[in-house]
């Protein structure tokens, strides 16, 4: 149990940050799922539009520190390859 004021403050702050970071990760996952759904449906137009939304979200996640740079790069690369394969 936290005894010092600083430790109590850290607990409060960590809870707030965890909620914010959870929302960010959820938002990224939602956009990735939309792109994957468009790819699975074989709709190149929708997949291209979805990819245009995924890229900045992944980049923002990297900038905010909720997603590792290589993870974002890998996800975007795989999605890009899948969209290119549709054509």
C-alpha atoms as one frame of an Amber mdcrd trajectory, in Angstrom:
protein
   0.000   0.000   0.000   1.251   3.470  -0.841   2.280   5.468   2.209   3.880
   8.625   0.877   1.957  11.426  -0.833   4.150  10.967  -3.912   3.305   7.252
  -4.141  -0.418   8.016  -3.770  -0.168  10.617  -6.527   1.628   8.115  -8.791
  -1.200   5.614  -8.302  -3.792   8.239  -9.287  -1.738   9.372 -12.275  -1.049
   5.835 -13.477  -4.769   5.023 -13.411  -5.571   8.116 -15.523  -2.793   7.345
 -18.009  -3.841   3.690 -18.278  -7.374   4.752 -19.201  -6.123   7.196 -21.835
  -3.648   4.703 -23.302  -6.328   1.996 -23.350  -8.566   4.277 -25.384  -5.749
   4.996 -27.813  -4.969   1.313 -28.331  -8.666   0.536 -28.776  -8.978   3.257
 -31.426  -5.988   1.869 -33.332  -7.403  -1.667 -33.186 -10.749  -0.431 -34.505
  -9.146   1.162 -37.560  -6.993  -1.919 -38.205 -10.078  -4.155 -38.014 -11.916
  -1.928 -40.495  -9.007  -2.261 -42.911  -8.845  -6.030 -42.426 -12.591  -6.338
 -42.994 -12.344  -4.377 -46.251  -9.452  -6.586 -47.372 -11.361  -9.754 -46.471
 -14.351  -8.491 -48.446 -12.078  -7.901 -51.447 -13.076  -4.247 -51.720  -9.929
  -2.437 -52.857 -11.513   1.031 -52.748 -12.688   0.634 -49.146  -9.383  -0.982
 -48.171  -7.436   1.947 -49.612  -9.583   4.437 -47.719  -9.205   2.392 -44.521
  -5.434   2.295 -44.987  -5.387   6.088 -45.236  -7.027   6.141 -41.792  -4.871
   3.416 -40.232  -1.508   4.987 -41.040  -1.872   8.228 -39.039  -3.473   6.362
 -36.121  -0.542   3.952 -35.933   1.914   6.845 -36.222   0.122   8.688 -33.436
   0.247   5.572 -31.263   3.996   5.366 -31.792   4.430   9.061 -31.009   2.415
   8.719 -27.798   4.328   5.615 -26.769   1.440   3.144 -26.657   2.633   1.087
 -29.642   6.203   0.070 -30.383   7.640   1.529 -33.589   8.415  -1.868 -35.101
   4.964  -3.228 -34.245   3.289  -0.322 -36.036   5.632  -0.715 -38.989   4.911
  -4.447 -39.225   1.134  -3.964 -39.064   1.156  -1.253 -41.695   3.458  -3.254
 -43.959   1.276  -6.353 -43.808  -1.897  -4.378 -44.428  -0.285  -2.558 -47.354
   0.817  -5.858 -48.898  -2.689  -7.278 -48.513  -4.263  -4.232 -50.178  -1.761
  -4.393 -53.041  -2.587  -8.075 -53.540  -6.253  -7.195 -54.103  -5.464  -5.470
 -57.394
